[in-house]
Amino acid sequence: MHLGIPKKSDLKPRGRNRSILPLPASFRHTLRTYKPNKIIYIIIGLIIFINWLFNGYFTTFLLSSSSSSSSSSKRGFNHLTNQEALQTLQKNHGIYKNEIIVNTNYIFPPIEHAPLLRELTLDKLFKSKLNVDTQEKVYMYNEDEDLNDVNEIKDKSNKENPLDQARKAFKEHGHKVFRSSSSNKKSSPEVVLVTGVDFEQFELSHLTKIVQNRVDYAHANKYGLYVRWIQEFIPSLQEFNNDYKWAKLFIMRAAMHAFPNAKYFWYLDEDSLIMRNDIELISYILEPDSLDPIMLRDQPLIVPNGAIKTYKNVHAKDIKFVITQSKTGLNTDSFILQNEIYGKGLLEFWLDPLMRKYPTFVNSDEDALTHILQWHPVLLSKSTVVPGRTICSLHNSNTAGEDDDVLYYQDGDFVVNFKGCDVHRTCELVLDMYLKKMNPDE
């Protein structure tokens, strides 16, 4: 079973004298027919059995021993990680084939459109059809029709309806990508800060403060910024009825496409606030000398007593994925991916339909990630858990007696995460409280 653990009963013989693995018919025929020279034919039978057991690899090895080195390399991943393969130009694109090239490091939607988009509703932002089984609307991407809609809006009089303006901006935003000019290839930012914002859940004031916080930090450190409406990914989320939490991964993938030459991508959930613009991410945590002392080695992925733990002997220079934990497990509200083959591979594996449609993972991207790291040692060896207060200090209204806690926010911390504020409807209140901490004179 690919997902889950087989039961002991699955491995027991079904009959009194039956083997766990049934013998192939060719082997049984050999033992039954050739009684003289039994030893020779038993050896032949064993070869047939071993060949069957290993799906024909044994015979393949005997027949092609002269080219064994080349065939074995094809079964590995070395041919994908050599310099020739990594430097090959890949002609790919995001959700949309038609792209809008921009020369700014800051790609974010007009946040002032949030109330208008809420008024438009998804019905006027997407094409839809009715699912006959569930009687629910299914929203679809249709790039050609969307572009026709945009062109129709452009052809109208100069005095556009505000709703039309909001709809046009919503449809165009996902097409925007940053591309360095041929004369200035180094103009791409090294780090891109990524955030998804939800116009259905939060009011305009909250969204404005969050995006302005990201703009201020990116500007202070000369980073890129990539922000998308979560609702842009509704058709993808509906495919397997995934929770909105999964949108962060689609946004992260889109950011990597929009900024292909950036080295690091930091996803930070909208329920978080950057408290210090003076902390530069690379020197703070991403350089090996900075990362090595704070890596939580031999740390259970499922705290406190999970069986699978981070590796003891992994080196900081080999880390491609940095994440923190809450009291129960991995916290995907803040994580950093390096833009290279292992970082991209982890993201694609995480987003694979096999993960998104598995019943246990439909509502939890965190559980899916935990499964991946528990069952795939190569990806675990490229990942590390760091203390929560490095990039994701948790808000807690009961701070007394927790001065030495490695999870909860303390004055001077880099980022505060008010995870779960939507459940208690306190997001705006908590956000304003921390903004006052940042700017006590205002």
C-alpha positions as CSV (number, residue, x, y, z in Angstrom):
1,M,0.0,0.0,0.0
2,H,1.4,3.3,-1.0
3,L,-0.3,5.3,1.7
4,G,-0.6,3.6,5.1
5,I,1.0,0.6,6.9
6,P,0.2,-3.0,5.9
7,K,-1.3,-5.1,8.7
8,K,0.4,-8.3,9.9
9,S,-2.5,-10.3,8.6
10,D,-1.7,-9.1,5.1
11,L,1.7,-11.0,5.3
12,K,0.5,-14.3,6.7
13,P,0.2,-17.5,4.6
14,R,-3.4,-18.0,3.5
15,G,-3.2,-21.9,3.5
16,R,-1.5,-24.4,5.8
17,N,1.5,-25.0,3.6
18,R,1.5,-22.0,1.4
19,S,4.4,-19.6,1.2
20,I,3.9,-15.9,1.8
21,L,4.8,-15.4,-1.9
22,P,3.3,-18.0,-4.3
23,L,6.0,-19.8,-6.4
24,P,5.8,-19.2,-10.1
25,A,4.4,-22.0,-12.2
26,S,7.8,-22.4,-14.0
27,F,9.5,-23.2,-10.8
28,R,6.9,-25.7,-9.6
29,H,7.1,-27.4,-13.0
30,T,10.9,-27.7,-12.8
31,L,10.8,-29.4,-9.3
32,R,8.0,-31.8,-10.4
33,T,9.4,-32.9,-13.8
34,Y,13.2,-33.2,-13.4
35,K,13.8,-35.6,-10.6
36,P,17.2,-36.9,-12.0
37,N,20.1,-34.5,-11.4
38,K,17.9,-32.7,-8.9
39,I,20.6,-30.4,-7.6
40,I,21.2,-28.9,-11.1
41,Y,17.6,-28.3,-11.8
42,I,16.8,-27.0,-8.4
43,I,19.5,-24.4,-9.1
44,I,17.8,-23.6,-12.4
45,G,14.5,-23.3,-10.7
46,L,16.0,-20.9,-8.1
47,I,17.3,-18.7,-10.9
48,I,13.8,-18.6,-12.4
49,F,12.3,-17.8,-9.0
50,I,14.8,-15.0,-8.3
51,N,14.2,-13.6,-11.7
52,W,10.5,-13.6,-11.1
53,L,10.9,-12.1,-7.6
54,F,12.9,-9.2,-8.9
55,N,10.7,-8.5,-11.9
56,G,13.1,-9.7,-14.4
57,Y,16.1,-7.6,-13.3
58,F,18.3,-10.6,-12.7
59,T,18.0,-11.9,-16.3
60,T,18.4,-8.3,-17.6
61,F,21.6,-8.0,-15.6
62,L,23.0,-11.3,-17.0
63,L,22.1,-10.4,-20.6
64,S,23.4,-6.8,-20.4
65,S,26.3,-6.9,-18.0
66,S,28.5,-5.1,-20.4
67,S,26.3,-2.0,-20.2
68,S,25.4,-2.4,-16.5
69,S,26.9,0.9,-15.5
70,S,24.9,2.9,-18.0
71,S,21.6,1.1,-17.3
72,S,21.9,1.6,-13.6
73,S,22.6,5.3,-13.9
74,K,19.4,5.6,-15.9
75,R,17.4,4.1,-13.1
76,G,18.8,6.7,-10.6
77,F,18.6,10.5,-10.6
78,N,22.1,11.4,-11.4
79,H,21.2,12.2,-15.0
80,L,18.7,14.8,-13.7
81,T,21.1,16.6,-11.3
82,N,24.2,17.0,-13.5
83,Q,25.1,20.4,-14.8
84,E,24.0,19.7,-18.4
85,A,20.5,18.8,-17.3
86,L,20.2,21.6,-14.8
87,Q,21.2,24.2,-17.4
88,T,18.8,23.0,-20.0
89,L,16.2,25.6,-20.8
90,Q,12.7,24.4,-20.0
91,K,9.9,25.8,-22.0
92,N,7.2,25.9,-19.4
93,H,4.6,28.2,-18.1
94,G,2.2,28.6,-15.2
95,I,-1.6,28.2,-15.3
96,Y,-1.8,30.8,-18.1
97,K,0.1,30.5,-21.4
98,N,-0.3,34.3,-22.1
99,E,2.0,36.2,-19.8
100,I,2.3,39.8,-19.0
101,I,6.0,40.8,-18.5
102,V,6.6,43.3,-15.7
103,N,9.8,45.0,-14.6
104,T,9.0,45.5,-11.0
105,N,10.0,43.3,-8.1
106,Y,6.7,43.8,-6.4
107,I,3.8,41.8,-7.9
108,F,0.6,42.2,-5.9
109,P,-3.1,42.8,-6.8
110,P,-4.9,46.1,-6.2
111,I,-6.0,45.5,-2.6
112,E,-8.6,48.2,-2.8
113,H,-10.6,46.0,-5.0
114,A,-11.4,43.5,-2.2
115,P,-14.9,44.8,-1.5
116,L,-15.7,45.0,-5.2
117,L,-14.6,41.4,-5.7
118,R,-16.7,40.3,-2.8
119,E,-19.6,42.0,-4.4
120,L,-18.9,40.4,-7.8
121,T,-18.8,36.9,-6.2
122,L,-17.1,34.0,-7.8
123,D,-19.9,33.6,-10.3
124,K,-18.8,36.7,-12.2
125,L,-15.1,36.0,-11.8
126,F,-15.1,32.5,-13.3
127,K,-17.0,30.4,-15.8
128,S,-18.9,27.7,-14.1
129,K,-21.0,24.6,-14.7
130,L,-23.2,22.5,-12.4
131,N,-22.0,19.2,-11.0
132,V,-25.0,16.9,-11.6
133,D,-24.0,14.6,-8.7
134,T,-23.5,17.2,-6.0
135,Q,-25.6,20.0,-7.5
136,E,-22.8,22.4,-6.7
137,K,-21.2,24.9,-9.0
138,V,-17.8,24.0,-10.4
139,Y,-15.6,27.0,-11.4
140,M,-13.2,26.6,-14.4
141,Y,-10.2,28.3,-15.9
142,N,-10.8,29.4,-19.5
143,E,-8.0,31.6,-20.6
144,D,-9.3,32.5,-24.0
145,E,-12.7,33.5,-22.7
146,D,-11.1,35.4,-19.8
147,L,-8.9,37.4,-22.2
148,N,-12.0,38.2,-24.4
149,D,-13.7,39.5,-21.3
150,V,-10.7,41.7,-20.5
151,N,-10.6,43.0,-24.1
152,E,-14.3,43.8,-24.0
153,I,-13.8,45.8,-20.8
154,K,-10.9,47.7,-22.4
155,D,-13.0,48.5,-25.4
156,K,-15.6,50.3,-23.3
157,S,-15.6,54.0,-22.6
158,N,-12.8,55.5,-20.5
159,K,-15.1,55.8,-17.6
160,E,-15.1,52.1,-16.6
161,N,-17.5,50.7,-14.0
162,P,-15.5,50.0,-10.8
163,L,-16.7,46.4,-10.8
164,D,-15.4,46.0,-14.4
165,Q,-12.1,47.4,-13.3
166,A,-11.9,45.0,-10.4
167,R,-12.9,42.0,-12.6
168,K,-10.3,43.0,-15.3
169,A,-7.5,43.3,-12.7
170,F,-8.5,39.9,-11.1
171,K,-8.3,38.2,-14.5
172,E,-5.0,39.8,-15.5
173,H,-3.1,39.5,-12.3
174,G,-2.2,35.8,-12.6
175,H,-0.5,36.5,-16.0
176,K,2.1,38.8,-14.6
177,V,5.7,37.5,-14.4
178,F,9.0,39.3,-13.7
179,R,11.7,38.8,-16.4
180,S,15.1,40.4,-16.2
181,S,16.1,42.4,-19.3
182,S,18.9,40.8,-21.4
183,S,21.2,43.7,-20.5
184,N,20.6,43.3,-16.8
185,K,20.3,39.6,-15.9
186,K,21.3,40.2,-12.3
187,S,18.3,42.5,-11.6
188,S,16.2,39.6,-10.2
189,P,15.9,39.6,-6.5
190,E,17.6,36.9,-4.6
191,V,14.7,36.4,-2.1
192,V,11.0,36.6,-2.9
193,L,8.4,37.0,-0.1
194,V,5.2,35.2,-1.0
195,T,1.7,35.7,0.6
196,G,-1.9,34.7,-0.3
197,V,-4.7,37.0,0.7
198,D,-8.4,36.2,1.1
199,F,-10.9,38.9,0.1
200,E,-13.9,36.8,1.4
201,Q,-12.6,36.3,4.9
202,F,-10.9,39.6,5.7
203,E,-12.0,43.2,5.5
204,L,-10.1,45.8,3.4
205,S,-8.4,47.3,6.4
206,H,-6.9,44.0,7.4
207,L,-5.7,43.1,3.9
208,T,-4.2,46.6,3.4
209,K,-2.1,46.4,6.6
210,I,-0.9,42.9,5.7
211,V,0.2,43.7,2.2
212,Q,1.8,47.0,3.3
213,N,3.7,45.1,5.9
214,R,5.1,42.8,3.2
215,V,5.9,45.7,0.9
216,D,7.8,47.5,3.6
217,Y,9.9,44.5,4.5
218,A,10.7,43.6,0.8
219,H,11.7,47.3,0.1
220,A,13.9,47.5,3.2
221,N,15.9,44.4,2.1
222,K,15.6,44.7,-1.7
223,Y,13.6,41.5,-2.0
224,G,10.9,40.6,-4.4
225,L,7.2,40.3,-3.4
226,Y,4.6,38.1,-4.8
227,V,1.0,38.3,-3.6
228,R,-2.1,36.5,-5.0
229,W,-5.8,36.4,-4.2
230,I,-6.5,32.9,-2.8
231,Q,-9.7,32.9,-4.8
232,E,-7.7,32.9,-8.0
233,F,-7.0,29.2,-7.3
234,I,-10.6,28.1,-6.5
235,P,-10.9,25.9,-9.7
236,S,-7.7,24.0,-8.7
237,L,-8.9,23.6,-5.0
238,Q,-12.3,22.4,-6.2
239,E,-10.7,19.5,-8.1
240,F,-10.4,17.5,-4.9
241,N,-12.4,19.6,-2.6
242,N,-9.3,20.9,-0.9
243,D,-9.3,23.4,2.0
244,Y,-8.2,27.0,1.2
245,K,-4.9,26.2,3.1
246,W,-3.7,24.3,0.0
247,A,-3.8,27.6,-2.0
248,K,-0.4,28.5,-0.5
249,L,1.3,25.8,-2.5
250,F,-0.2,26.9,-5.8
251,I,0.8,30.5,-5.0
252,M,4.3,29.3,-4.2
253,R,4.6,27.4,-7.5
254,A,3.3,30.5,-9.4
255,A,5.9,32.7,-7.6
256,M,8.7,30.4,-8.7
257,H,7.5,30.8,-12.2
258,A,7.1,34.5,-11.9
259,F,10.7,34.9,-10.5
260,P,12.6,32.1,-12.1
261,N,16.1,33.5,-11.2
262,A,15.4,34.1,-7.5
263,K,17.3,31.8,-5.1
264,Y,14.9,31.6,-2.1
265,F,11.2,31.8,-1.7
266,W,9.7,32.5,1.7
267,Y,6.0,31.8,2.1
268,L,4.4,33.8,5.0
269,D,0.7,33.3,5.7
270,E,-1.7,36.3,5.8
271,D,-2.2,35.6,9.5
272,S,1.3,36.7,10.3
273,L,3.1,40.0,10.7
274,I,6.8,40.8,10.1
275,M,7.9,42.7,13.2
276,R,11.4,43.7,12.2
277,N,12.4,45.1,8.9
278,D,16.1,45.2,10.0
279,I,16.5,41.4,9.8
280,E,17.9,40.3,6.5
281,L,16.8,36.7,5.8
282,I,19.9,35.3,4.2
283,S,22.4,36.3,6.8
284,Y,19.9,35.7,9.6
285,I,19.0,32.1,8.8
286,L,19.9,30.9,5.3
287,E,23.7,31.0,5.3
288,P,25.1,27.7,6.5
289,D,27.0,29.3,9.4
290,S,23.8,30.9,10.6
291,L,21.5,27.8,10.0
292,D,23.8,25.1,11.4
293,P,23.6,26.1,15.1
294,I,19.8,26.3,15.2
295,M,18.9,23.2,13.2
296,L,16.8,20.8,15.4
297,R,18.5,17.5,14.6
298,D,17.0,14.2,15.8
299,Q,13.7,16.2,16.2
300,P,10.4,14.2,15.9
301,L,8.3,15.4,13.0
302,I,5.2,14.7,15.1
303,V,5.9,16.2,18.5
304,P,6.6,15.1,21.1
305,N,7.1,11.4,20.5
306,G,7.0,10.8,16.8
307,A,9.0,7.8,15.5
308,I,10.5,9.6,12.5
309,K,13.0,12.3,13.3
310,T,15.2,14.8,11.4
311,Y,18.6,13.4,10.7
312,K,21.5,13.8,13.2
313,N,24.3,14.3,10.7
314,V,22.8,16.5,8.0
315,H,24.8,19.5,6.9
316,A,23.4,23.0,6.8
317,K,24.8,23.5,3.3
318,D,22.6,20.7,2.0
319,I,19.3,22.1,3.3
320,K,16.8,23.2,0.7
321,F,13.7,23.5,2.9
322,V,13.3,25.3,6.3
323,I,10.2,25.0,8.4
324,T,9.0,25.3,12.0
325,Q,6.7,23.4,14.3
326,S,3.7,24.2,16.5
327,K,3.0,22.1,19.7
328,T,1.5,19.3,17.6
329,G,3.5,19.1,14.4
330,L,4.8,21.0,11.4
331,N,3.6,24.6,10.9
332,T,3.2,25.5,7.2
333,D,2.3,29.2,7.9
334,S,5.9,30.1,7.3
335,F,8.5,28.2,5.4
336,I,11.4,28.7,3.0
337,L,12.2,26.8,-0.2
338,Q,15.4,27.0,-2.2
339,N,14.8,27.4,-5.9
340,E,16.6,24.3,-7.2
341,I,15.8,20.7,-8.1
342,Y,15.1,19.4,-4.5
343,G,13.1,22.4,-3.5
344,K,11.0,22.3,-6.6
345,G,10.7,18.5,-6.4
346,L,9.4,18.7,-2.8
347,L,6.8,21.3,-3.9
348,E,5.6,19.3,-6.8
349,F,5.4,16.1,-4.7
350,W,3.4,18.0,-2.1
351,L,1.0,19.3,-4.7
352,D,0.6,16.0,-6.5
353,P,-3.0,14.9,-6.9
354,L,-2.2,11.7,-5.0
355,M,-1.6,13.9,-1.9
356,R,-4.4,16.4,-2.5
357,K,-7.1,13.8,-3.0
358,Y,-6.1,11.4,-0.2
359,P,-9.0,11.7,2.4
360,T,-6.8,12.4,5.4
361,F,-5.0,15.2,3.6
362,V,-7.9,17.0,1.8
363,N,-8.2,19.6,4.6
364,S,-4.6,19.6,5.8
365,D,-1.5,20.4,3.7
366,E,0.5,20.0,7.0
367,D,-0.5,16.3,7.3
368,A,0.5,15.7,3.7
369,L,3.9,17.3,4.2
370,T,4.4,15.3,7.4
371,H,3.7,12.1,5.4
372,I,6.1,13.0,2.6
373,L,9.0,13.7,5.0
374,Q,8.3,10.6,7.1
375,W,8.3,8.2,4.0
376,H,10.8,9.8,1.7
377,P,14.3,9.9,3.2
378,V,15.9,11.9,0.4
379,L,13.5,14.8,0.9
380,L,13.8,14.6,4.7
381,S,17.6,14.8,4.3
382,K,17.2,18.1,2.5
383,S,14.9,19.6,5.1
384,T,15.3,21.0,8.6
385,V,13.1,22.1,11.4
386,V,14.2,25.3,13.2
387,P,12.8,26.8,16.5
388,G,9.4,28.5,16.0
389,R,10.6,31.9,17.2
390,T,13.1,32.2,14.2
391,I,10.5,32.8,11.5
392,C,7.1,32.0,13.0
393,S,6.7,33.0,16.7
394,L,3.2,32.1,17.8
395,H,0.8,34.6,19.4
396,N,-0.5,33.6,22.8
397,S,-2.6,35.9,24.9
398,N,-1.4,34.0,28.1
399,T,2.3,34.9,28.0
400,A,2.9,34.8,31.8
401,G,5.5,32.2,32.8
402,E,6.5,31.4,29.2
403,D,9.6,33.6,29.0
404,D,11.8,30.7,28.0
405,D,9.3,29.1,25.6
406,V,10.8,28.5,22.1
407,L,7.4,28.8,20.4
408,Y,5.6,31.9,21.6
409,Y,6.3,35.5,20.6
410,Q,8.5,37.7,22.8
411,D,9.4,41.3,22.2
412,G,12.1,41.6,19.6
413,D,11.2,38.5,17.6
414,F,11.3,38.6,13.8
415,V,7.7,37.4,12.9
416,V,4.5,36.8,14.9
417,N,1.9,34.3,13.6
418,F,-1.6,34.5,14.9
419,K,-2.6,31.1,13.7
420,G,-6.3,30.3,14.5
421,C,-7.4,33.9,14.9
422,D,-10.1,33.3,12.3
423,V,-11.8,30.7,14.5
424,H,-12.1,33.2,17.3
425,R,-12.7,36.1,15.0
426,T,-9.9,38.1,16.6
427,C,-7.5,38.6,13.6
428,E,-8.1,42.3,13.3
429,L,-7.8,42.9,17.0
430,V,-4.5,40.9,17.3
431,L,-3.1,42.5,14.2
432,D,-3.7,46.0,15.5
433,M,-2.1,45.1,18.8
434,Y,1.1,44.0,17.2
435,L,1.2,47.0,14.8
436,K,1.1,49.2,17.9
437,K,4.1,47.3,19.3
438,M,5.9,48.0,16.1
439,N,5.0,51.7,16.1
440,P,4.3,52.7,19.7
441,D,4.4,56.5,18.8
442,E,1.6,56.3,16.3
